[in-house]
Amino acid sequence: MSNCPVNYVKDNLMFAADGSCWAVFELRGFDYNLQSLENKRGILESLTLFIANVASEAKFMIIPVAQDVDVHYERLTGKLNTSDPLYDYAADYCENTREHLKERDAGGNGESVQAVYKTFMSVKLHKADVSDYFKDLKASLNFLCKTVYSHITTGAGLDTRDIAIAKVAGFARFAEQVRTEQSRRLEIAPVDGETIRWLLCRNMYRGLPEDAQMYADRYSEKREQFYEEVELVGDLYIRPETREIESCFDGTITKDKSGRMLAVKHDFGTSYQSFLAFSKYCKEFAFPGLEWIYSLQQTAVNAEMYVHIKISELHTALKHIDNKRREVNSQFENIAKAKSDPPQDLLESAAEIEELEAELKAANSPMLWASATICVAGDNADIVNANARELIVAYGEHKFNVPECIIGIFI
């Protein structure tokens, strides 16, 4: 089993085991269907600028947060004031609405699918600026001593979870800068520690009613992560206890015989999860009309989408392109030796490599890498498998290729 990927959570900051820090935000939603054509184009432009201004790396999570209608309306009616003269009317209205939604959204298999989605984004923050350490010679020497100490302890495998309190404050400032800058394009708000814990925990409960219940109850019990403050080389550090974070990943993970579906077993049920990774995208499609991410929310399939964006500097991108060119040329050489004709997809790859290189050099700008994955989940393996097949066919009709992932990497 892999080690816990997260060491410490503070407000909307998440400190990963690899030493990186991520700021987590929620993108405020709006009713896209009611927007005019002009507004939809404006939203596309804002989203493009939003992504283009990601400093290094970001991950978007489009998640159904209330998949169980009964849980949602029981919580809603529980908040009504029973002494209010309109209580009976309000309670009856809630009950009728619940039955209407269950009837409307039942996907033919007796399950009620609640199409309420939230979008979260985690942004990788740059390492804290060390320029303040070099204001004078004494500060410079102090910084060098701390750097040497850090390398020694890391190399020995000791105290690798220690986080400088000053660094936490620095990352908090960077996170606020990200919010201020990106809010000019799309409305985003920092989440809190309880929401981050739910985002971590729900990975083990996808497709189960407990996921919606955990989201509804995330503030019912205030939980603080245990840590101790230690002094190292004259500075205060946080040494977090990871047990509270590790408890988020509760459950026994197995995979089916095909190796293409995860099964996370709990005492009360099993979360079956199938992952579909986009390997080929439609190059041209009408807009508006085929919003391929948003369209997932219009289906009766219990699914969520993850989009990973990474920025490569120009020289790194050109080096990667050159490596790909060598791979393609090697295939051409092998085909020539076999005295065969090169396949069409290899010819297209060679042309795309030249086109991409010319475009990057002309623009003199970094390259953005993006990958998208759909997770289909539920408490019934057959239904999950059928829903995954339905999405593969639906996206395939629009020239998207979304094969199922091999699950072995997750075990």
Secondary structure as UniProt FT lines:
FT   STRAND          6..10
FT   TURN            11..12
FT   STRAND          13..16
FT   TURN            17..18
FT   STRAND          21..27
FT   HELIX           32..34
FT   HELIX           37..52
FT   STRAND          57..64
FT   HELIX           69..78
FT   TURN            82..83
FT   TURN            85..86
FT   HELIX           87..105
FT   STRAND          117..124
FT   HELIX           131..134
FT   HELIX           137..155
FT   TURN            156..157
FT   TURN            160..161
FT   STRAND          163..164
FT   HELIX           165..182
FT   TURN            183..185
FT   STRAND          188..190
FT   HELIX           193..201
FT   HELIX           202..204
FT   TURN            205..207
FT   HELIX           209..216
FT   TURN            217..220
FT   STRAND          227..232
FT   TURN            233..234
FT   STRAND          235..240
FT   HELIX           243..246
FT   TURN            247..248
FT   STRAND          252..255
FT   TURN            257..258
FT   STRAND          262..265
FT   STRAND          270..277
FT   TURN            287..289
FT   TURN            292..293
FT   HELIX           294..298
FT   STRAND          303..312
FT   HELIX           314..337
FT   TURN            338..339
FT   HELIX           344..363
FT   STRAND          367..378
FT   HELIX           381..396
FT   TURN            397..399
FT   HELIX           407..410
//
